[in-house]
Amino acid sequence: MILGHGQGRRVLVTGGAGYVGAVLVPKLLRQGWRVRVLDLLWFGEQVLDAVREHAGLEVVRGDLRDPGVVVRSVAGCDAVIHLACISNDPSFELDPALGKSINYDAFRPLVEAARDAGVRRFIYASSSSVYGVKQEERVTEDLSLEPLTDYSKFKALCEDVLRDYQSPDFTTVILRPATVCGYSPRLRLDLTVNILTNHAYHNGRIRVFGGAQYRPNLHIEDMTDLYVRLLELPDDRVAGRTWNAGYENHTVLEIASQVRGVLADRPIEIVQEPTDDLRSYRICSDRIRRDIGFVPQHTIAGAAEDLVTAFRAGRIPDSMTDPRYYNIKTMQLARWR
């Protein structure tokens, strides 16, 4: 089956008002999809203001752990893109029971509700962190998973769950993205490229702890373009597939140098400091390029440029202090269950 370019079909985007979702949802609407967003809206409804009045958008403020909300949300949908989760290790570790309830316990009920509702395609945002730390320079999908934290462990377990449901009538796709970077209306400034750009622009100084550690990144425009593409391809190109999705692997020091290059009109100091955390992460994304022709079109420097443009335009006020840009700070303030 080919879902095609929207053509009035409906997709549910869980976490659609989050960092990636706030860029993805407008793209889906432009492609003709009717989009239903299921989100707790911790960061406010304004992140979707650009498309708020679009006739194809429906926003459901609800909890992924509520079976009734989930059943109503998947009803009438042709596809699901599952982004919602407690993101990153510090946020998960703030309340492990809460993280498990959202990231893992709610997953199988969502998948089953989607299948039972006649959803044809389910795309899951896993994480490249499921590999743990590998010595290999080419970390391919064939290597074993050795997650180091509960966050990545539950990402890996959800992959196993989803594979059990792959069938001719229910196409499943698993992505293991690199860390996403760049500007979004629901901005995160707790991600490597975004952190370094924020400090470079506002402080004229970047602190790098260690520097030799590798970090894979992917521009948010490429990430969201990929989700749209995965809806458009025929079943036989994507069914049951698991793919890494990243750009080039760079060291933290190399990333800092690229950020400094974006701000070449002013002096930016890079200060290296010692660290005990020398873990390096790499991923190889050759398979997804071979299988479906996905090649990132945007660079890390481009992500930094987009952030700098937004800083200069005043679109990111109080970027060093406002908790809305930092997941763990927002969770600490919210205190919800």
BELFENSUL-V971511 format. One record per residue. RES is the residue in three letters. PSI is psi in whole degrees, 0 to 359 (* if undefined). BURIAL is + if it has 24 or more other C-alpha atoms within 12 Angstrom, else -. Layout:
res = (RES:RES)
psi = (PSI:PSI)
burial = (BURIAL:BURIAL)
This chain:
res = (MET:ILE:LEU:GLY:HIS:GLY:GLN:GLY:ARG:ARG:VAL:LEU:VAL:THR:GLY:GLY:ALA:GLY:TYR:VAL:GLY:ALA:VAL:LEU:VAL:PRO:LYS:LEU:LEU:ARG:GLN:GLY:TRP:ARG:VAL:ARG:VAL:LEU:ASP:LEU:LEU:TRP:PHE:GLY:GLU:GLN:VAL:LEU:ASP:ALA:VAL:ARG:GLU:HIS:ALA:GLY:LEU:GLU:VAL:VAL:ARG:GLY:ASP:LEU:ARG:ASP:PRO:GLY:VAL:VAL:VAL:ARG:SER:VAL:ALA:GLY:CYS:ASP:ALA:VAL:ILE:HIS:LEU:ALA:CYS:ILE:SER:ASN:ASP:PRO:SER:PHE:GLU:LEU:ASP:PRO:ALA:LEU:GLY:LYS:SER:ILE:ASN:TYR:ASP:ALA:PHE:ARG:PRO:LEU:VAL:GLU:ALA:ALA:ARG:ASP:ALA:GLY:VAL:ARG:ARG:PHE:ILE:TYR:ALA:SER:SER:SER:SER:VAL:TYR:GLY:VAL:LYS:GLN:GLU:GLU:ARG:VAL:THR:GLU:ASP:LEU:SER:LEU:GLU:PRO:LEU:THR:ASP:TYR:SER:LYS:PHE:LYS:ALA:LEU:CYS:GLU:ASP:VAL:LEU:ARG:ASP:TYR:GLN:SER:PRO:ASP:PHE:THR:THR:VAL:ILE:LEU:ARG:PRO:ALA:THR:VAL:CYS:GLY:TYR:SER:PRO:ARG:LEU:ARG:LEU:ASP:LEU:THR:VAL:ASN:ILE:LEU:THR:ASN:HIS:ALA:TYR:HIS:ASN:GLY:ARG:ILE:ARG:VAL:PHE:GLY:GLY:ALA:GLN:TYR:ARG:PRO:ASN:LEU:HIS:ILE:GLU:ASP:MET:THR:ASP:LEU:TYR:VAL:ARG:LEU:LEU:GLU:LEU:PRO:ASP:ASP:ARG:VAL:ALA:GLY:ARG:THR:TRP:ASN:ALA:GLY:TYR:GLU:ASN:HIS:THR:VAL:LEU:GLU:ILE:ALA:SER:GLN:VAL:ARG:GLY:VAL:LEU:ALA:ASP:ARG:PRO:ILE:GLU:ILE:VAL:GLN:GLU:PRO:THR:ASP:ASP:LEU:ARG:SER:TYR:ARG:ILE:CYS:SER:ASP:ARG:ILE:ARG:ARG:ASP:ILE:GLY:PHE:VAL:PRO:GLN:HIS:THR:ILE:ALA:GLY:ALA:ALA:GLU:ASP:LEU:VAL:THR:ALA:PHE:ARG:ALA:GLY:ARG:ILE:PRO:ASP:SER:MET:THR:ASP:PRO:ARG:TYR:TYR:ASN:ILE:LYS:THR:MET:GLN:LEU:ALA:ARG:TRP:ARG)
psi = (143:119:328:197:61:284:37:1:160:136:136:127:105:139:26:351:19:191:306:319:324:338:325:316:312:325:317:318:320:332:5:2:144:130:126:125:128:117:147:346:43:326:12:158:345:344:341:20:327:335:15:321:5:132:338:1:133:127:123:115:108:170:128:338:357:108:322:318:318:314:317:327:325:346:129:8:144:336:159:133:112:100:336:131:167:111:141:156:312:320:319:316:343:324:85:324:319:314:315:320:327:312:333:305:325:354:308:316:324:314:314:319:320:312:314:335:358:14:137:334:135:116:125:128:95:219:146:350:350:340:342:208:121:147:335:141:334:95:98:171:347:346:156:154:130:65:140:343:166:322:307:329:315:332:315:319:323:326:314:318:311:323:329:341:356:131:169:335:355:95:127:143:135:127:139:84:153:177:129:146:160:180:141:149:333:79:142:128:28:26:147:300:317:321:309:321:318:313:322:314:316:332:345:22:134:124:125:119:110:255:335:352:138:142:120:138:162:130:140:332:320:320:313:325:323:318:317:316:322:341:333:334:152:158:316:348:339:343:124:11:149:126:141:151:105:176:219:151:124:152:161:323:321:320:316:320:322:319:316:323:329:329:45:348:0:157:126:122:132:119:116:134:151:154:152:349:95:19:136:144:132:153:150:126:27:324:316:331:315:318:316:6:22:117:118:140:355:148:169:318:323:322:317:319:318:320:317:318:318:320:312:330:357:20:354:71:147:44:337:343:336:122:343:343:359:113:313:324:321:319:320:326:326:314:48:163:*)
burial = (-:-:+:+:+:+:-:-:+:+:+:+:+:+:+:+:+:+:+:+:+:+:+:+:+:+:+:+:+:-:+:+:+:+:+:+:+:+:+:+:+:+:+:-:+:-:+:+:-:-:+:-:-:-:-:+:+:+:+:+:+:+:+:+:+:+:-:-:+:+:+:+:+:+:+:+:+:+:+:+:+:+:+:+:+:+:+:+:+:-:+:+:-:+:-:-:-:+:+:+:+:+:+:+:+:+:+:+:+:+:+:+:+:+:+:-:+:+:+:+:+:+:+:+:+:+:+:+:+:+:+:+:+:+:-:-:-:-:+:+:+:-:-:-:+:-:+:-:+:+:+:+:+:+:+:+:+:+:+:+:+:+:+:-:+:+:-:-:-:+:+:+:+:+:+:+:+:+:+:+:+:+:+:+:+:+:+:+:+:+:+:+:+:+:+:+:+:+:+:+:+:+:-:-:+:+:+:+:-:-:+:+:+:+:+:+:+:+:+:+:+:+:+:+:+:+:+:+:+:+:+:+:+:-:+:-:-:+:+:+:+:+:+:+:+:+:+:+:+:+:+:+:+:+:+:+:+:+:+:+:+:+:+:-:-:-:-:+:+:+:-:-:-:-:-:-:-:-:-:+:+:+:+:+:+:+:+:+:-:-:-:-:-:+:+:+:-:+:+:+:+:+:+:+:+:+:+:+:-:+:+:-:-:-:-:+:-:-:+:+:-:-:+:+:+:+:+:+:-:+:+:-:-:-:-:-:-)
